[in-house]
Amino acid sequence: MVAIWMVYDLGEHANDFQEAHLGFEAISKFYLVQIPFIVVNWLPLCVLLGLLYVLTRMSRRNEIVSMLGAGVSVPRVLLPLILVGLLLTGACTVLNYELGPKGQWASAYMLDEIVKGKSKSARLDAHVFPNRKDHRIWFIQLLDAKNEQLRNVQVIQQDSTGVIQSKIYGQNATYDGSRKVWIFYNGKIAYMDPEGTVTKEEFFAQKEVSDWSETPWRLSSSSLKGKYMTVPQLEHYLTENSDFPETNLAEFKTQMWYRFALPWNVLVVVFVAGPLCMAFSRRGALGGIAGGLFLFIGLFSSSNVFLALGQGSRISPLVAAWTPSAVFLLLGFVLLYRRATNRPIPFTG
């Protein structure tokens, strides 16, 4: 499956590689970074195809009927598959903690960054950041988060009722992370009364401001997308921007839970497809294959629907991330019970 994806993607980006004059090392790095993301998302399908092939082949050769006739139960027959499913689920969880999201980001932005030599997320134009907790609004013409430098900055300080108290302007600004101090250059501070009249102006060549909670990363984080962020990045984002409205945080909370819920689809596929692919006669094999594919499509579709609902703050992020896996896992238990008790399973012949 990885080879098929790589051949297809090489065909899609061959002209881009040629125009950018990229060598073998850069192209190899581009694809190596994406492999964990491809593995995490395609492994459930690979497991499904493996189950369809192995179990239907054993059923057609009457091997499963022979094992059951020798006194081996259906859960015992499927136990090795369940154990391998758990092992693969653990491996996917490890990959999806950091490497998977990095691979997804690479598929969307890495090629553009290699060609242009800069990151889209590191340089932001005409950026606005509201700090609702400390009642400050930042207006920034250019933000370079990587070098922690800002150009043409205006910061408005308000009180708890929204009345403007002061404005600070700076042609440039930098952040000293060791001292946690903002340094503004070539600007002024304007102090205002409640009516909005300027009562005092102070011009400066360099002005240091301490005790502000904002950092360049936090200023730029409002433009980030949750699906490209790793678990540590999501945790840091939710901590730093805890004052944001729930509708703004819904995308990142949903993605946080989804990082841990997605790998369980591998085990879900084992429980759902395993009983369906076990046929006690040659006539039931085709129905089991069709049922397994149908349920896999349902799992994939429902995961996307619930993920969109969670990111749109329509339902709880926890419910959005875990509901499809939990529902289909429960369905797998029901199918396993019916197969183990030799009861008919609908649509399997």
C-alpha positions in Angstrom: 0.0 0.0 0.0 2.9 2.4 0.8 4.5 1.5 -2.5 1.3 2.2 -4.4 0.9 5.6 -2.7 4.5 6.5 -3.3 4.3 5.7 -7.1 1.1 7.7 -7.4 2.5 10.7 -5.5 5.8 10.6 -7.5 3.7 10.9 -10.6 1.8 13.9 -9.1 4.9 15.8 -8.0 7.5 14.8 -10.6 7.2 18.2 -12.4 7.6 20.0 -9.1 10.7 18.1 -8.2 12.2 18.8 -11.6 11.4 22.5 -11.6 12.8 22.9 -8.1 16.0 20.9 -9.1 15.6 18.7 -6.0 18.1 15.9 -5.4 17.6 12.4 -4.2 18.2 13.4 -0.5 15.5 16.1 -0.4 13.0 13.9 -2.2 13.7 10.9 0.1 13.3 13.2 3.2 10.0 14.4 1.8 8.6 10.9 1.6 10.2 9.5 4.7 8.5 12.1 6.8 5.1 11.2 5.4 5.3 7.5 5.9 4.1 7.5 9.6 1.0 9.4 8.5 0.3 7.0 5.7 0.8 4.0 7.9 -1.5 5.3 10.7 -4.3 6.2 8.2 -4.0 3.2 5.9 -3.3 0.4 8.4 -7.0 -0.3 9.2 -7.6 -0.8 5.4 -4.5 -3.1 5.2 -5.7 -5.1 8.2 -9.1 -5.4 6.6 -7.7 -6.7 3.3 -5.5 -9.1 5.2 -8.4 -10.5 7.2 -10.5 -10.8 4.0 -7.8 -12.8 2.3 -6.7 -15.1 5.1 -10.1 -15.9 6.7 -12.0 -16.4 3.5 -9.2 -18.6 2.2 -9.3 -20.7 5.4 -13.1 -20.9 5.1 -13.0 -22.1 1.5 -10.6 -24.8 2.5 -12.7 -25.9 5.4 -9.9 -25.2 7.9 -12.1 -23.1 10.2 -14.8 -25.8 10.2 -12.1 -28.3 11.1 -10.8 -26.2 14.0 -14.3 -25.7 15.3 -15.1 -29.4 15.0 -12.0 -30.2 17.1 -13.4 -28.1 19.9 -11.7 -24.8 19.3 -14.0 -21.9 20.0 -14.5 -18.9 17.6 -12.9 -16.4 20.1 -9.9 -18.7 20.4 -9.6 -18.9 16.6 -9.6 -15.1 16.4 -7.4 -14.6 19.5 -4.1 -14.3 17.5 -5.7 -11.7 15.2 -6.9 -9.8 18.2 -3.5 -9.8 19.8 -1.9 -8.6 16.6 -4.6 -5.9 16.4 -3.7 -4.7 19.9 0.0 -4.6 19.0 -0.7 -2.6 15.8 -3.0 -0.3 17.7 -0.2 0.5 20.2 2.3 1.0 17.3 -0.2 3.4 15.6 -0.7 5.3 18.9 3.1 5.9 19.2 3.3 7.0 15.6 0.2 9.3 15.9 1.7 11.1 18.9 4.1 13.2 16.9 5.3 11.6 13.7 1.9 11.1 12.1 0.8 14.8 12.3 4.2 15.9 11.1 3.8 13.7 8.1 0.4 15.2 7.4 1.9 18.7 7.6 4.7 17.6 5.3 2.2 16.4 2.7 0.6 19.8 2.6 3.4 22.3 3.2 6.9 20.7 3.2 7.4 20.8 -0.6 6.4 24.4 -0.8 8.8 25.2 2.1 11.7 23.3 0.4 11.1 25.2 -2.9 10.7 28.7 -1.4 13.0 28.2 1.6 10.6 29.5 4.2 7.6 28.3 6.2 4.1 29.6 5.7 3.3 29.3 9.3 6.5 31.1 10.5 5.8 34.4 8.6 2.4 36.0 8.9 1.2 39.2 7.2 -1.5 41.5 8.6 -2.0 39.4 11.8 -4.4 40.3 14.6 -4.2 38.6 18.0 -6.8 39.4 20.8 -5.6 38.6 24.4 -9.0 38.3 26.1 -7.5 37.5 29.5 -5.2 40.5 29.7 -7.5 42.8 27.6 -4.9 43.4 24.9 -5.2 43.5 21.1 -2.2 43.1 18.8 -2.1 44.4 15.2 1.0 43.2 13.4 2.0 43.9 9.8 4.6 41.2 9.7 5.3 38.5 12.3 8.3 36.2 12.0 7.7 33.6 14.7 10.8 31.7 13.9 13.2 34.6 14.5 10.8 36.2 17.1 10.7 39.5 15.3 7.7 41.8 14.5 7.4 44.8 12.2 5.0 47.7 12.4 3.2 46.7 15.7 0.4 48.3 17.5 -0.8 47.0 20.9 -4.0 48.4 22.5 -4.4 48.0 26.2 -8.0 48.0 27.5 -9.6 47.6 30.9 -12.1 44.9 31.9 -15.0 46.9 30.4 -13.3 47.4 27.0 -12.3 51.0 27.5 -9.0 51.8 25.9 -6.3 52.9 28.4 -3.2 53.1 26.2 -1.7 52.3 22.8 1.9 51.4 22.1 3.3 51.7 18.6 6.6 50.3 17.4 8.3 50.2 14.0 9.9 46.9 15.1 9.6 44.6 18.1 11.5 41.6 19.4 11.1 39.2 22.3 13.8 38.3 24.8 12.8 34.8 25.9 15.4 34.5 28.7 14.0 37.6 30.5 10.5 37.3 29.1 10.6 40.9 28.0 9.2 42.6 24.8 11.4 45.2 23.3 9.8 47.9 21.0 11.9 50.1 18.7 11.3 53.6 17.3 7.7 54.2 18.5 5.5 55.9 21.0 3.1 55.2 23.8 -0.2 57.1 23.9 -2.2 57.2 27.2 -6.0 57.9 27.0 -8.8 58.9 29.3 -12.2 57.1 29.3 -13.5 59.4 26.6 -10.7 58.4 24.3 -8.8 61.6 24.4 -5.0 61.4 24.4 -3.7 62.7 27.7 0.0 61.9 27.3 2.4 60.8 24.6 5.8 59.3 25.1 8.2 58.8 22.2 11.1 56.3 22.5 13.9 54.8 20.5 13.7 51.6 22.6 11.1 50.5 25.1 11.1 47.3 27.2 7.8 45.9 28.5 7.7 43.0 31.0 5.0 41.0 32.7 3.2 40.3 29.4 2.0 36.7 28.9 2.2 36.9 25.1 5.1 35.2 23.3 5.8 35.1 19.5 4.7 31.5 19.4 1.4 32.4 21.1 0.8 35.3 18.7 1.3 33.1 15.7 -0.6 30.1 17.2 -4.0 31.6 16.4 -3.3 30.8 12.7 -2.4 27.2 13.3 -4.5 24.2 12.2 -5.2 21.4 14.7 -4.9 18.5 12.2 -1.2 19.4 11.5 -0.2 19.7 15.2 1.4 17.0 17.4 0.1 16.0 20.8 2.7 18.2 22.7 1.9 21.1 20.4 -1.9 20.7 21.0 -1.3 20.5 24.8 0.8 23.7 24.7 -1.7 25.5 22.5 -4.7 24.6 24.8 -2.7 25.7 27.8 -1.5 29.0 26.3 -4.8 29.9 24.8 -7.1 28.7 27.5 -8.8 32.1 27.5 -10.1 31.6 24.0 -13.9 30.9 23.5 -14.9 27.2 23.4 -15.8 27.5 19.7 -12.2 28.5 18.9 -10.8 25.7 21.0 -13.2 23.0 19.7 -11.0 22.1 16.7 -7.9 21.6 18.8 -9.6 19.7 21.6 -11.2 17.4 19.0 -7.9 16.8 17.3 -6.3 16.1 20.7 -8.8 13.3 21.4 -8.7 12.1 17.8 -4.9 11.5 18.1 -5.6 8.7 20.5 -8.9 7.5 19.1 -7.8 7.0 15.4 -5.3 4.1 16.2 -8.1 2.0 17.7 -9.7 1.7 14.3 -7.2 -1.1 13.7 -8.6 -3.2 16.5 -12.2 -2.2 15.6 -11.6 -3.6 12.1 -10.4 -6.9 13.6 -13.5 -7.3 15.7 -15.9 -6.2 13.0 -14.4 -8.0 10.0 -13.1 -11.1 11.8 -16.6 -12.7 12.5 -17.9 -11.7 9.1 -15.0 -13.3 7.2 -15.4 -16.6 9.1 -17.7 -18.6 7.0 -18.8 -22.2 8.0 -19.5 -23.0 4.3 -18.3 -21.9 0.9 -21.5 -20.1 0.2 -21.1 -17.6 3.1 -17.7 -16.2 2.1 -18.9 -13.6 -0.4 -21.5 -12.1 1.9 -18.9 -11.8 4.7 -16.5 -9.9 2.4 -19.2 -7.5 1.3 -20.4 -7.0 4.9 -16.8 -6.3 6.0 -16.2 -3.7 3.3 -19.6 -2.1 3.9 -18.9 -1.7 7.6 -15.4 -0.3 7.0 -16.8 2.3 4.7 -19.3 3.2 7.5 -16.6 3.5 10.0 -14.5 5.7 7.8 -17.5 7.9 6.8 -18.8 8.3 10.4 -15.4 9.2 11.7 -15.1 12.1 9.2 -18.7 13.3 10.0 -18.2 13.2 13.8 -14.8 14.9 13.4 -16.3 17.7 11.5 -19.1 18.1 14.1 -16.6 18.2 16.9 -14.4 20.8 15.2 -17.4 22.9 14.5 -18.3 22.9 18.2 -21.6 21.1 17.4 -20.9 18.2 19.8 -18.4 17.5 22.6 -14.8 16.9 21.3 -14.6 13.7 23.4 -17.8 12.4 21.9 -16.7 13.4 18.4 -13.4 11.6 18.5 -14.4 8.4 20.2 -18.1 7.7 19.2 -17.4 6.0 15.8 -14.7 3.7 17.2 -16.8 2.8 20.3 -20.0 2.1 18.4 -18.3 -0.1 15.8 -16.3 -1.9 18.5 -19.6 -2.7 20.3 -21.0 -3.9 17.0 -17.9 -6.1 16.6 -18.6 -7.7 20.0 -22.2 -8.4 18.9 -21.0 -10.0 15.7 -18.4 -12.1 17.5 -21.1 -13.3 20.0 -23.5 -14.3 17.2 -20.7 -16.1 15.3 -19.5 -17.9 18.5 -23.0 -19.0 19.3 -23.6 -20.1 15.7 -26.4 -17.6 15.1 -27.0 -16.1 11.7 -25.4 -12.7 10.8 -27.5 -10.5 8.5 -26.3 -9.9 4.9 -23.8 -12.8 5.0 -25.8 -15.4 3.3 
